[in-house]
């Protein structure tokens, strides 16, 4: 399938699909806990970015990733973009922060294929992987060398600094109303 056909189909489809180099894969459904955490993250990012030039996007906005041999489109659970695409686009090209809430059905793909693809994005500064059943966030932060360094944040009292966009993300906000 061409990129153009995929994008046109996504605008009218009732099912979200990701695009991997010409192949279209329907997204797995997620539970209420996953959605609550993803909503909490997007809300916290959006509120923190009020009055700033960067914007938070939810899981309805795709990211386009250009790999050496193919184009991919993924739907992250949240992202922060400081250099936005046109309002008429249904995707973003230059996220600074990407957030994925892990789930049992997609964990393997999120931790391998998606993580590796996200980390090739030149604009990306922080990739956050959020655990749904414990207050744990693993962040991959771009170092001065260009490599990504792994950081882990544990417990609802932890705070993930997002100096790259001028805010902090408190795990208390990420896991608000979530019972473990």
C-alpha positions as CSV (number, residue, x, y, z in Angstrom):
1,X,0.0,0.0,0.0
2,X,1.3,3.5,-0.7
3,X,1.7,6.1,2.0
4,X,-0.9,8.3,0.2
5,X,-3.5,5.4,0.2
6,X,-2.8,4.7,3.9
7,X,-3.2,8.3,5.0
8,X,-6.4,8.7,3.0
9,X,-7.8,5.5,4.4
10,X,-7.0,6.5,8.0
11,X,-9.1,9.6,7.7
12,X,-12.2,7.5,7.1
13,X,-11.5,4.3,8.9
14,X,-13.1,3.5,12.2
15,X,-10.0,1.4,13.2
16,X,-6.6,2.9,13.8
17,X,-3.8,1.2,11.9
18,X,-0.1,1.7,11.9
19,X,1.9,1.7,8.6
20,X,5.2,-0.1,8.3
21,X,6.8,0.3,4.9
22,X,3.8,-0.5,2.9
23,X,2.1,-2.9,5.3
24,X,-0.9,-1.8,7.4
25,X,-1.4,-3.3,10.9
26,X,-4.6,-2.8,12.9
27,X,-3.8,-1.6,16.4
28,X,-4.7,-3.7,19.4
29,X,-7.4,-2.5,21.7
30,X,-6.4,-1.3,25.2
31,X,-8.1,-1.3,28.5
32,X,-9.4,1.5,30.7
33,X,-6.3,1.6,32.8
34,X,-4.1,2.2,29.7
35,X,-6.4,4.9,28.5
36,X,-6.6,6.6,31.9
37,X,-2.8,6.7,32.2
38,X,-2.4,8.0,28.6
39,X,-5.0,10.7,29.2
40,X,-3.3,11.7,32.5
41,X,0.0,12.0,30.7
42,X,-1.4,14.1,27.8
43,X,-3.3,16.4,30.3
44,X,-0.2,16.9,32.4
45,X,2.0,17.7,29.4
46,X,-0.6,20.0,27.9
47,X,-1.1,21.9,31.2
48,X,2.6,22.2,31.8
49,X,3.1,23.6,28.3
50,X,0.5,26.3,28.5
51,X,2.0,29.6,27.4
52,X,5.0,27.8,25.7
53,X,5.6,27.2,22.0
54,X,5.6,23.4,22.3
55,X,2.3,21.4,22.2
56,X,1.1,18.1,23.5
57,X,-0.7,15.6,21.2
58,X,-2.7,12.6,22.2
59,X,-2.9,9.1,20.6
60,X,-5.0,10.3,17.7
61,X,-2.0,12.0,16.1
62,X,0.5,9.8,14.3
63,X,4.2,10.2,14.1
64,X,5.9,9.7,10.7
65,X,9.3,8.1,10.8
66,X,11.6,7.9,7.8
67,X,13.9,4.9,8.1
68,X,16.6,4.2,5.6
69,X,14.5,1.7,3.7
70,X,10.9,2.6,4.6
71,X,8.4,5.0,6.0
72,X,6.5,4.1,9.2
73,X,3.5,5.7,10.9
74,X,2.9,4.9,14.6
75,X,0.3,6.3,17.1
76,X,2.2,7.0,20.3
77,X,0.1,7.5,23.4
78,X,1.3,11.1,23.8
79,X,4.0,13.3,22.3
80,X,5.3,16.9,22.6
81,X,6.1,18.7,19.4
82,X,7.8,22.1,19.3
83,X,8.1,22.4,15.5
84,X,4.6,21.4,14.4
85,X,3.4,20.1,11.0
86,X,0.6,22.0,9.3
87,X,-2.8,21.8,11.0
88,X,-4.2,20.0,8.0
89,X,-1.8,17.1,8.5
90,X,-2.8,14.0,10.5
91,X,0.8,13.3,11.7
92,X,3.8,15.0,13.2
93,X,7.4,14.6,12.0
94,X,9.5,16.3,14.7
95,X,8.5,15.2,18.2
96,X,10.7,16.2,21.1
97,X,9.1,13.8,23.6
98,X,7.3,10.6,22.9
99,X,5.3,8.6,25.5
100,X,4.2,5.0,25.2
101,X,2.1,3.3,27.9
102,X,3.0,-0.3,27.8
103,X,0.4,-3.1,27.6
104,X,0.7,-6.9,27.7
105,X,-0.5,-7.3,24.1
106,X,2.0,-4.8,22.6
107,X,4.9,-4.8,25.2
108,X,7.3,-6.8,23.0
109,X,6.7,-4.5,19.9
110,X,6.8,-1.4,22.1
111,X,10.2,-2.4,23.7
112,X,11.8,-3.5,20.4
113,X,10.5,-2.4,17.0
114,X,8.8,0.8,18.1
115,X,11.5,1.9,20.5
116,X,14.2,1.4,17.9
117,X,12.3,3.3,15.3
118,X,11.4,6.2,17.7
119,X,15.1,6.5,18.7
120,X,16.0,7.2,15.0
121,X,13.9,10.4,15.0
122,X,16.4,13.3,14.8
123,X,14.2,15.7,16.8
124,X,13.5,13.2,19.6
125,X,15.1,14.2,23.0
126,X,13.1,11.9,25.4
127,X,11.3,8.6,24.9
128,X,9.2,7.6,27.9
129,X,7.9,4.0,28.5
130,X,5.2,4.0,31.2
131,X,4.4,0.8,33.1
132,X,0.6,0.4,33.6
133,X,0.7,-1.9,36.7
134,X,3.4,-0.1,38.8
135,X,4.5,3.5,39.1
136,X,7.5,3.1,36.9
137,X,8.7,5.2,34.0
138,X,11.7,4.3,31.9
139,X,13.1,7.3,29.9
140,X,15.6,7.2,27.1
141,X,17.2,10.7,27.0
142,X,19.5,11.9,24.2
143,X,22.9,12.8,25.5
144,X,25.3,15.3,24.0
145,X,27.0,12.5,22.1
146,X,23.7,11.8,20.3
147,X,23.3,8.4,22.1
148,X,20.3,7.7,24.3
149,X,20.9,7.1,28.0
150,X,18.4,5.0,30.0
151,X,16.9,6.5,33.2
152,X,14.3,4.9,35.5
153,X,11.8,6.7,37.8
154,X,10.1,4.7,40.5
155,X,7.1,5.5,42.7
156,X,4.4,8.2,42.6
157,X,6.6,10.7,44.4
158,X,9.1,10.6,41.5
159,X,9.4,13.4,38.9
160,X,10.6,13.1,35.4
161,X,12.4,16.3,34.4
162,X,11.7,17.4,30.9
163,X,14.1,20.3,30.7
164,X,14.0,19.9,26.9
165,X,10.5,21.4,26.9
166,X,10.8,23.4,30.2
167,X,8.5,21.3,32.4
168,X,8.5,18.4,34.8
169,X,6.2,15.4,34.7
170,X,5.2,14.1,38.2
171,X,4.4,10.4,38.4
172,X,1.6,11.4,40.9
173,X,-0.1,13.0,37.9
174,X,0.6,10.2,35.5
175,X,-0.9,7.6,37.9
176,X,-3.7,9.8,39.3
177,X,-6.8,7.7,40.1
178,X,-4.9,4.5,39.3
179,X,-5.1,1.8,41.9
180,X,-2.3,-0.8,42.1
